[in-house]
Amino acid sequence: MFRPGMIKFPIHVGSVSADYVSSDEEEISLKTDPLIQTTEELIAHRKKRKHLWELRTEHLSTFLSRRPSKDDLIARNVFPSMSIEERMRTRQAIEAILDKRLLRRPTWNELKEKNIIHQLSEEKRREQREEMKRMLNRKLSYRPTVEELKERKIIRFNDYVEVTDADHYDRKADKPWTKLTARDKADIRKELNDFKATEMAVHQESRHFTRYHKP
């Protein structure tokens, strides 16, 4: 409902969007509407353009019907899924964890002692590395050979391992029983049977349990 104290005159009533206009003539008329000076002119103009406001209401209803639900907005993280109290509790728990981690964080002096924070500039450290390389190369050039260390008995025979090349061959044990012929197997069976019959001590009452191999 229109109230006289709500609008300052003059105003232009062509503010309804052209999307709600059904024809080109009405769109042109909206763009060329005169300025309204009184409340009566505004009421008359609203009655004259009533169908446009109905179209606007219908368009807004369609727009609102397509609006996502609250659950969809929560799933998209547009609306927070937690209440204000829950968010405050979560924030306080995170703050407590961060405070504990910051307390365990090493100090600047400790980081400097561990050489994590360098005291020297990059150029100074590069010079130190080059100097160390030169010193190590000089020491390695004076290093005696293995033969010299053996002669001076600095390295004993059990302190030094010589590695030589060896031919590759199969180190698995032979399986002679896989190479027996039929004649060899028959001889073995005959020998076992003779041993059981003549040499193996068996009780007289258990002799019939003795198993002999087929010849």
C-alpha positions, 0 to 999 in steps of 0.5 A: 500500500502506498503512503504519501510520506514514503515518496518524495515528488517528483518521481518517474514510474517507468522503473518496471523492467522491460522483461514484464512488458508484453509488447514493444509499444508498452515498453516505449510508453514506459520509457516515455512516461512523464514525471508524476507530481502528486499522489493521485497521479501515482495511484492513477498510473498504478491502476493504468499499469496494473497488468504490468505489476501482475506480470512482475509479481508472477515473475518474482513468484517464478524466481522464488520458486526456483530458489534453492532450499536451505538444505541445498544452501547448507550443502553448498556451504552458503549457509553455515551448517553449525549454530553460532554457539557450535562455531564459537566452541570450534573456534575456541578449540582451534585456538587452544590447539594453535596456542599449544603448537606455538608454545612448542615452537622453537625460539630464534636462538634454537633455530640459529643453533640448529643452522636453520636460520643462517647467520651469514649471507648467501655470498659468505656461505658460498665462500665457506663452501668453496674453501671447504672444497679446496681443503678437502681436495688438498687432503685427498691429494695427500691421502696414501694408497691402500698398498702404502697403508698395508706396507705401513701396517695401518690396514691389516689383512682383515680390515680390507676386503678385495672384491674381484670378478667371478663367473656366474654359475648355478650354485644349487645342489645337484639332484641325482635321483632325478637322473636315475634310469629304469635299470638304476631304480630296479637295482635300488629296489632289489638292494632294499628288498635284500636288506630287509629280508636278510639284514634288517632285524625284525621281530618274528611276529611282526615280519609279515608287516614288512613292506617289500618293493616291487621288482 
